[in-house]
Amino acid sequence: MLLSSPGSRQPHGAEKKIKQLYQVTENNCGSGTELIPFFCLEVRIDFNDVRTGFRKTVSLSKALEIYSDRAELLWTDDMIRAVDLAQTSFSAPDGVQIEVLPDFVDANFVTRMENQFVQYLLRSCEARVYRNYDLNLYSCSGESRSDFLKRCVELFEGPKRQELDGLQEVFTRKLEQIRQKYIGLPDTGGLEQARADSSNKDAVMRCSDRISELFYSAAPVTDPAVPPSRYLSGIQELDEQLLSLQKEARQAISVLCSRYDQKAQGIDEYIIHPNLKDIHFVRSCILWIPRGAA
């Protein structure tokens, strides 16, 4: 293996045309440190997906060790490393030993490597967003799954409330049918009849208030039992019908709310890959990295 020092090294023509950077830190660069060449690319990816409305800019700096003249080799994740170009210099540190750059590294080789890197990005680079199928809605850039779920729940509140209002009208009509059956019976003039009429009205009013409360809160609530009347056998039947109606209302509300909860929870991931026009080169270069760090 050929090594040279920064002072005595005479780069060939290709090296003069290709930009070179040196990774230098106090921890990995000392006297006698050997630097080996990596092909390095810094790119900006502007995700701009029309279908989802997703927009995000990502900056990447990746490096691949130069160990073959076959620039068309397929790039894979295990071959590539992320690098911090802020920790680099345009000049080599004093005292380091630099491996001689292979002769096949020329402008044509760099162009072919750039093309392979673009193909790698098109395959492997991705942005993940969340999608709710029922709403045909996608998450925004940086929006977490929990925040997206919260937004879906809020958007479902309108149609859910409309269905609850329509369902409440159904139960209001059912309660009115019960009221007509048990209130306004022929007046016999007896004291017990008067008490029964009053009790019936109170029971129907309590049931009406309770059903309104159930639909307002839109959540199952345990109802206190309506105390049975002691005056007429028909009133016990009314109490049972009112309790049954409240139970039916709770069940209907629970089913409706569960259906909308499932719709809001119906979230899956949608993966966005960049297009060729989304990838912008910032710079490509040879990055010299200490062998120990490599």
Secondary structure, DSSP 8 states (H G I E B T S, - for coil): --EE-TTT----HHHHHS-EEEE--TTT--TT-EEEEEEEEEEEEEEE-TTT--EEEEEEEEEEE---S-TTS---GGGEEE--GGGEESS--TT-EEE---TT-SHHHHHHHHHHHHHHHHHH--EEEEEETTTTEE--TT--HHHHHHHHHHHHHHHHHHHHHHHHHHHHHHHHHHHHHHSS------HHHHHHHHHHHHHHHHHHHHHHHHHHHTS----------SS-HHHHHHHHHHHHHHHHHHHHHHHHHHHHHHHHH-EEEEEE---GGGEEEEEEEEEEEETTT-
